Amino acid sequence: MIAMFAYVRLELRRLGRMPGLLIFAVLMPLLSYLLFTNLHGLTGQDKDVAATYTMVSMAGYGAIGALLNYASGVVVDRSIGWMRQLRLTPLSPVRVVVGKGLTAMATAIVPVVALCAAAVAVNGVRLDVGQWLAIVPLLWFGSLPFALLGLGMGYLATAQTVQPLNLLVYLGMSIVGGLWLPLDAMPGWVAAVGRWLPTHAYADMSWQVAFGGAPTGADVLTLAAWLVAFTVLAVAGFRRSVRSTAGL
């Protein structure tokens, strides 16, 4: 565990040298939020509902984007021989993946806080203290599966394919999962698929809280199942990457 924490500290220092990642993860969702909530001429309760709903959507969208972009950067680690160095340490593949995932989570909190602050300052979103204390952690910790998804893609993809794959998965899951438009506004078969995606379960937990409810058991179980699946993907990808780097 001492070795893993040392690895996390090292990765956090490397993260500090990538300010562009956080700027992109905050700027794009923030601009989208301001456009979506202020260009439709909504007033009164309709605007309040739209501002709150879209706050959750775009905060989640930003957190997922930050995680996928950071985590898929392991392609660079492979190209500079970092994977070979990790193979010589006492760290197991699971601990390397968990350590990298924990570091990635540091990027997710920034867009979450930025979007919530903008919702309050610009659109006057008002929630109870208890709701804020639930929504911010849900949006932050609930994004962990996407950190592991990004790691899995980064370990398995090549330098030429990782960015197109990342973008396809990011936009596809976000749109079909209901982060851009509510599932009720989509064709029936798209909505049926979207309800099983981790993006929808992740955002729906906070939507429920924002409108006076509580996360449903179905959302929690769906997100937990995807977390397990993406962890397996990331660990398998790391093992494969290490074997490839070692020339086995």
C-alpha angles and dihedrals in degrees: 000000000000089000091049093051089049088052091051091051090052092049091049090055090051089049090057089064092060106068091150091068093060093042091055093044091053104034100053098047091042093053090045090051094051092047096046094049102040107038101062100068093239118164139181119358094353091059092046091052093045092047093051096043093047092045089063092042096051095040088055091044091053094046092050092047092050092050097047094047095047097042095046087057087085084092085076090050089056093049094051095047097253092131090057090053092050089053088063093055126085090249115120120221090254092053093047090052093045091047093050090046092052090051091050089055089066088068094052098062094061099066091039093057093040094053094045090049091049091049091055097041100041106026100027096237108182123192133163118267089248091054092052091047089055101039099050095051091042091053091045106041093030089064093067095101089062092054088057091045090054091049092050092052092044093052094046104036129073128240088259097049105034098081097047089045091047092050093046093051093042097051095035095053092041096051099039091040092059103252093123099034130011112261089238088067093055131081113280097250092049091051090048091055093041094058090064095050121102091233092063095044090048095051096036092062089062094039089057092052093044091057098045102273136098134248110280124236090238092058093047093049093045093052092044091052091051090047090057092045094049091046090055089048092050095047092046090048092050092050091049092047092051092050090049092048091049090052094241 
